[in-house]
Each structure stands twice: as C-alpha cells, then as structure tokens.
Amino acid sequence: MATELALPEGLPNTSYLATRQGKLTLLFLCMVGFLDFVDASIVNVALPSIRRDIGFSVQNLQWVLSGYLLTYGGFTLLGGRAADLLGRRRLLVAGIVVFALSSLAAGISQSAGTLIAARLVQGTGAAMMLPAALSILTTTFSDGADRHKALGAWGAVAGLASAVGVFLGGVLTEAASWRWVFWVNLPVSAVLLVATFRIVSGERPARRTREFDPLGAVLVTGAMLLLIYALVQAPSVGWGTARTIAELAGAGLLMLAFVVNERRHRTPLMPLSIFRIPGLAAADATQVIAIAGFYSMFFFITLYMQNVLGFSQIQAGAAYVPVTFGVAISAGIASSLFSRIGTRPIIVGGALLAAGAVFWLSRIPVDGSYLSDLLPGLMIMSFGLGFVFVGVNTAANAGVPPDQAGLAAALVNTSTWIGGALGLAIFSVIATTRTERLVSTHAPFPHALTSGFQRALVAASIFLVGAAVIALRATNTRGEAEAQFDTEPVIEPA
C-alpha cells in the first residue's frame, strides 16, 4: 500500500516530491482541491438557464450559489478537525461519496427546493474533502522546499478554479445543459475515489470517539452557519434590520461559548494554542479580506459582461481563459521567490497589484470593449491573485504540527468562504444602492447598472489594499528547511 507521508526507505535526504509517487500524490490532492473550489463558481453563468428551466424566483435563485457557500464554510472547521482526530482518508472518502451523490441529485432536480437541498449537501461534502486533502498535503510534503512547491501548486489550483469554473460553466451550459455543471463531477469523483485508496494510506484515529468534543462541534458549526447565513441574507434583508443584527449577535455568542468550551475541555475540538503559531491568524485574516475583493470582482465583472455588454454564457466564460494562464504563471513565480524573499512580500505585493487592477476595472464604461477595458485589468489581477493565493496558503500552514494540520487547513478554507460571503454581502449593497438611486432619477438602466458595478469594484480594490496591510503581520516563511516532525503514519490494519 502506498504511504501517505513517509519518504522512500533508504533515501532520507531525497525529495519526496521528486519521486513518481510524490508527483502522483500532489496531482491527486490538487485534483481534489480543484473539484471543490470550481463548484463555487461553475454554476454562475448557468443561473439564467436554471431559473428558466425550473422556475426559480429571483430571490431564491441566489441560494444555488449561497447554499453551497453556507454549508461549505459552516462545516469546514468541523471537517478539518475530524480529519485530524478520526483519520484523513476516512473523511476524504466520505466527503467524495457525499459530494458525488449530491451532484447527481442536483443534476436531476426538477424543483427549486430539491436543487437547493442538493447544493447544501454538496457543500457539506466539500467541507469534508478539502481540509482533509490540504492536511494530507502539508504532512506528506513536510520538507521545506517540497512544502513550498506543493503549496504553490495548491494555491495555483485554488486561484485557477475561480476562473476555470466560470469558463466550464458557460461551455457546458451552452453545449449541453445546465445539468452538466453538476453531472461533470461524477466521473471526476469516481476517479478520485479509486485514487484515494491507491495513494493515501489508512490511519488509526488519533483519539477514541468518546474523547471527541461534541459540544464544541455543535457550537462552532452553529456559529459558522449562522454567520455565513446572516452575511448571505444581509443584502436583501438589510444590514440595519433587527433580523440581521440578531443573527450576527447570535453567531458571536455561539463563538464566544465555543471559545469558553474549548478552554475548559480536556480534549478540545480546536486547541486554541494553534493561534500561538506566529503569523497564522494574520494569514487567515488576510485571506478573508482578500477573497472578499477577488470573489466579488469575478461576480460583478461577469454580470457586467452578460447584462451590459451582452455576452453569451460561453463568451463570458471564455473571457476568463487568459486569467487562468496568468494565475498559473504567477503561482510558479511566487513559489520560486519564497526561498529568496519569503512569503510576506509576495502576499503584500500581490494584494497591492490586484488592488490596482481591480481599481482599473472599476472604470468600465457602458459601451466597453473586452480587449481594451477588461483584458488588461484582468491579466494584472490574475498575477496578484496567484501571488496572494500561494503566499497565504503557504504562510497559513507554516510551522503547524501534523496533529493540527487538518485544523490549520480548515481555518484557511473557512476564511476563504467567510471572505466570499462577506464581500458579496457588502459590495452587493453598494452596487444595488447606486443602481436603484440612478434608476429612480430615470437614468438609462445600463448606465445605472454599470455605475453600481463601478462603485462595488472600487470598494473591492480598497479591501485588497486592506489585505496587503494585514499581510504585513503574516509569517515570512522561506524555502529553507523547516522544523521536521515525525510524520510516519500508522497503517490501519486491513
């Protein structure tokens, strides 16, 4: 059986990533990450077709996106810690099965309620898969140079997924049906399931089930679910309403209760000592603010292309193809620079570069051209995106002991989805308020819509500047060998 973590016997100084097994392991783990990340954006351009076919109301249509985001972000912390305690392969296999079955259900849905329910379950499966996969990556490639290269590849995949998802969604919807944006997950999940048993070794649970922290699990999951739900609903309900304030306050109280529980529990679900790792909290906070800007940029630019410039679904998707190349190139550059200048300058520089690009995009005109008004800004943004994703994922996992690798992975991924929800919640209000104000003065709708997008993109660029400031406190890990841990796995008896 292939081992998840150990280097080839007799070659203690050999790079595991240089071996065939190491390359296959990294490819497999990046495929898992890509599948989960891409499903957050692949349905974007398919939404109009879904609405026409199933009969969604405008208000409920958002839950095709938000349902996945809600459970993905809400259950990620629980999934990450469960991977540490119960076994990473167990959680990965369970997550793939749940993800595949819910993708099948989403594709055959005949009603709005069924599709939303399937997306909620799909997000839960992703919350099990992603932290397990990322923690396998950080514990497998524990050597300093190997870890930076592996995390560089992971960060590149995460950045690519946002752009590739929009493109694939457009192609599948126009060439076949919106249902294929879900069904395409089935063959990929089947390949990943087989590969899991061939590449990843089994593990004994780190602790007995009776030592699990059920109260902590309920409290943190409830807090995350309520927080993301409040952020998702705030633009339509209103930030100043009693409902939104109560939901945010409730999420805060649940999180406070969780912290109290963790301080008192003998075997806490989330040892608070993890935040003593230098720079970890700053890296996660950087991810929240940066993703708020990036995720919203993709959202508003896609709407601009379709609703103002009149792009078809496949044209809007194809518009992001150059972005994928930019992210891939910048991720490679970032990985090679870590050993020279560390992660902090990469994150700060990438965030500032992206901020300038998004501000440039905020100048989009009503009669805009893709080549002159969108492509230059998108390409510059893609380089900033690659730098930030690779740098943050590397900094957020630096110095984390193997028994907390799943938790560290879950924290950075939870930061991702909270950031996405936060950005849309804030910037949608900015865009909608501006558009409605202009419409009320009888301004032409395309002009009002474009002006709203411009305001939202300016705000997104400001958030990216904020991310650069926060990143100054992130770990400046370099490529030299890091502290090594005993990562030899205990193989589970057959």
N, C-alpha and C positions, 0 to 999 in steps of 0.2 A: 504493500500500500504506500502511496506517495505520502510524504510527511509534510505537514503544513509549514513547519518552522525550521527544522534542523538543516544545517549545511551538509553537503555530501561528506561522508565519513572519510577521514584521512586527508581532507583538504581544508583545514581550519581557517586558512587565510584566503581561501578562494571566494570571490564574489558569487553569492548565490544567484544574483540577477544575471551573471554571465553564463550560467548553465541553461541547458534546454528546459529543464523543469522550472527554473526560476522565471524564464521568459513566458512559459505557458501559464504559470500561476498569475503573473502580473496581467497578462492578456485576459485571463478568465475574470479576475477581480474587476478590471476596468470595464468589461462587458456587463457585469452586474451593476456597477455604478451608472453606466450609460443608460441601461434599461430603466432604472428608477428615475434618473434625472430627466430623461427625454419625455417621460409620460406626464411631466408637469407642464410641458409646452406643446406637445404634439397635437392636442385637441383644439388649440387656439383658433386656427383658421377653419376648422371643421364645424365650429359652433353655429354658423348660419344654416348649414345643411342639417345639423342635428335639430335645430329649432323647427325648421320646416317639416322634417320627416316625422318627428314625434309630437310636435305641438307644444313645445315649452313656452311658458310665459317669459317675457323679458326678465322679470325679477328672478325667476327660478333658474334661468339658464346659467347664471354665474356659478351655481353650485356644481356644474360639471367640472369646472376648474377648482372651485373652492373646497369641494368635498374631498378631493384628493389631498389638497394642501392641509386641510383641517386634521385628518387622521394621520397623515404622514408626519407633520410637525408635532401633533399631540402625543403620538405613541413612540417617537424616536428615542427619547431618553429611556423609557422602559425597555424598548427593544435592545438598545445598546448595553444596558446593564445586565439584562437577561442573557445576552450573548456571553458576557464575562463569567456569569455565575453558572449558567446551565449548559454552556457549550456553543461555540460559534457555528460549527457545522449544523447542529440541530436547528438553530434559529434561521440559518441561511436556507436550509432545505424547506423548513416550514413556511418561510416567507415566500420562496419561489412558488410553492404549491398554491398558497393563498392568492398571490399575485396573478398567477395563470388562470385560476378558476374565476376570479373576479373579472379579469379581462374578457374571458369567454362570456360571462354574464352581461357585461357592459355591451359587448358587440351584438348580442341577440335581444337586447332590451327593446320593448315595444311601448314603454311608458316612461314619463319623466321620473317618477318615483323609483322605478327599478334601476334606471341608469344612475341616478344619484346614489342609491344604496350600493351599487356595484363599485362606484368610484370611491366611496367611503371605505369599503373593504379593501379595495386595491391600494389605497394609501396606507392601510394597516399592514398589508403585506410588504410594501416598500419600507416601512419603518422597521420591520424585522430584518430585511435583507441588507440595507445599506450600512448600518453601523457594524453588523457582523462582518461584512466584506471589508470595510475600511480597517477594522481592528485586526483582521487576518493579515491585511497588507502591512500594517505597521509592526506587527510582531514577527512576520515572516522576514521582511527586509529590515532587520534591526541594525545592520551595519550603516554607519553614517552616510557613505557615498551611495549605497544601494537604496537607502530610505529616501534620500533626496530625489533620486531618479524615479523611484516608484511613485512617490507623492507628486512629483512633477507630472508624470503620466496621468495620475488620478485627477489632478487639478485641471489638466488639459481636457480630459474627457468630460469633467463637470461643466467646464466652460463651453465646450463644443455642443453639448447636449441641448442647451437652450436654443442655439441657432439651428442645429440639425433637426430638432423636433418640429420647429415651425415649417421647415422645408419638407420634411417627410409627411407632415400632416396635410400640406397642400397637395402634394403628389398623390398620396393615397386617396384623398377625398375626391379629387377630380378624375383620377384614373379608374377608381373602383367605386368606393363608397366610404362614407364616414365611419362605418362599422369596422373597416380595416385598420383604423388607427388604434383599435383595441385588439383585433384579431392578430395583428402582426406580432404581438407579444407572445403568442402561444408557441410557435416554433422556436423562438429565441429562449423562452423559459424551459422548453424541453431540452435544448442543448445545454443550458446552464445546469439543469438538474443532474444530467448524466455526468457533466464535468465536475460537479461538486464532489461526487463520490470517488472520482478518479484522481482528483488533485488535492482535496482538503482532507486531512486526517481527522479521525474522531477524537473526542476529548472526554474525560470524565468531568462531571460537574464540579466546579470549584468549591461549592458548598452544598450541604444537604438541603433539600427542598424546605424542610421545616425551619431552616435558618433564613429563608427568604423574607424580605421586608414587605409584606402585603399592604400595610397601611401607607408606607412611603410610595409604593407603586400607584395606589389609588389617588393619593394627594397630588403627586407630580403630574400624573396623566390628566387628572381633572383640571389642574391649573393650566396646563398647556392647551388642552382642548378649549377651555373657556376663554383663554386669552386670544387664541387664533380666531375663534368664532366671533368674539367681540370686534376684532380688527377687520374681519371679512365683512361683517354686517354694518360697521360704523358708517361707511359712505352712504348707504341707503337709509339707515335709521336716524343718523345724525350723531355727531360726536358729543353734543351737549345734552342729549336726552337722558332721562333717568335710567332707561334700559341699558344704554352703553356704559354709563358711569357705574351702574350696579354690576355689570358683567366684568368690567375691568377691576373694580374693587374686589369682587368675588375671586377673580383669578389671583390677585395679590394676597388675599387672606389665605387661600389654599396653598400658595407657595410659601407663605410665612409658616403655616402649620407644617408643611413639608420640611422646612429647614429645622424647626424645633424637633420634629420627629427624628430627623437624621442625626442630630446632635446627641440624642438620648439612646438611639437604638444600638445594640451591641454589634450587629452586622448590617449597617445601613445600605440601602439600595444605591445611594450616591454618596460615597465618602466625601465630605466637604473639604478634606485635605487636598483634593485634586486641584483646588483653586490656589493652592500654595505653589504650584508649579509655575515658575516665572514666565510671565507673558501669556499664559493660556487664556485668562479672562479677557485680556486686551485683544487677542486674536479673534476670539469668538464675538466680542463686541464689534470689532471691525467688520466681521462677516455680516452681522445684522444690518449695519448701516450701508455697507457697500451693496449688498444684494437688494436692499430697498431701492437703490438707484438703478442697478442693472436690470432687475426684473421688470420694473416699471417702464424703463426705456424700451425694452422689447415690446411690451404691451401697447404703449402709445404709438410707437413707430408702425407697428403692424396695423393698428386701427387707422392711422393716417394714410398708409398705402392703400388700404381697401376702401375706406369711406370718403377720402378726399381725392386721391389720385386715381381711384377706380381700378386698382389692381385686382386681378382674379386671385383665387386661393393659391393656385400654383405659382403665379407671378410673385405674390407676397412671400411665399416660401423660398423661391429661388433667389430672391433678393438677399437672403442671408447666407448664401453659399460662400461668397468671399469672406464673410466673417469667420466661418469655420477654419479657413486657411490661416487667417490672422491669429486666431486663438492658438492653433497648433504650433505655429512658428514662435509666437511669444512664449508659450509654455516651455518649448525647448531652450530658448534663450535664457529664460528665468532659471531653469534647472542648472544650466552651465555656469550661471553667475553666482549661485548660492555659495560656492566654495571660496569665491573671491571677496564678495561684499556682504554676504548674509541675506537673510530673508527680509529684514525690516526695510532696507532701501528699495527692494523690489516691490513690496506692498505699497509703500508710500508713493513711489514713482508711478506705479501702475494706476493707483487711485486718482492721482492728480492728472495723469494723461487721460484717463477715462472721463474725469470731470470736465476737462477742456473739450473733449469730443462731444459729450452729451450737451454741453452748452452750445456748441456749434450746431448740433442737431435741433436745438430749440429755436433756431432761426428759420425753420422750414416754412416756405410760402404756400399759399393756396394753390398756385399753379406750378408747383415744384417739379423738378426733374430728378429721377433716381441717380443719374450719373453725376450731376453737379451738386445736388442738395442733400443727398442721403449717403451715397457710397463713400466719399472721403471721411465723413464723420464716423460712419460705421466701422471703417477699417481702422481708424485710430483707436476707437473704442475697443475693438477686438484685441488689440495689443495690451491695453490696460486691463481688460478682462482676464486675459491669460496670466498676466503678472500677478494680479490680485488673487485669483483662484489658487494658483500653485503656491504662492507665498503664504497665504493664510492657512491652507491645509497643512503645509509643512510646519509652520510655526505652532499651530494648534495641537499638533501631535508630537512635538519635540519634548524629550525628557519624560514622557509618560511611561510608567512601568507597565509590563504586559498584562497584569491582572486588572488594569484600569483602561486598557486600550479601547475596549468597546464603549466605555463611558465617554472617553475623550472624543471618539468618532461621533457618538450620538450628540454631544454638545455642539460640535461644529456644524453638524447637519441640522440640528434643531435651530441653530442660529440662522441657517440658510432660509428655512421656511418661515420663521418668525419675521425675518427681514423682508421676504416676498410679500407676506400678508400686510406688514406694516407699511411698506411702500405703496402698495395699491390702495390701502385704506386712506392714506394721507393725500397722495397725489391725485386719486380719482376725485376727491372732493374739490381740490384746487382746479382741476380741469373742468369738472361739471359746473362749478360755481361760475367760472369765467364764461363758459359757453352759454349757460342759461341767462346770464346778465346781458350778453350781447344779443341773444335771440329776443329778449324782452324789449330791446330797442330797435327791433326789426332789421337787424344785421343779417345778411345772407348766411344761411346755415353753414355752408362750407367754411366761410370766414370765421364764424363763431366757433366751429369745431376745431379748426386749426389753431386759433388763438388759445383755446383751452389746453390743447396739447402742448403748445409753446410754454405756457405757464408751468405745467406739470414737469416738463423736461428741465426747465431752469431749476426747479426745486430739487429734481433728481441729481442735477450736477452739484448743487450745494451739499447734498447728502454725501456724495462721493468725496468732496473736499473734507467733510467731517470724518469720513472713514480714514483718510490719509492722516489726519491729526491723531485719531485714536491709535492708529497703527504704530505711531512713534513709541508706544509702550509695549508693543508686541515683542516676542522673543526674536533676537537676531541670530538665529541658529545658522551655522556654517556647515560646510561639507566635510570637515574633518570628523574623524571617528567620534561617535557619541558614546555615552556610558552604555555598556553592554549588559544585557540581562540574561538570565538563564531561561532560554526560550524553547528548550527541548520539550515537546508535548508529551503527555501521557496518552498512549494509544489505547483507545477504548476496546475492551475485549469484544470479539465478534459474537 
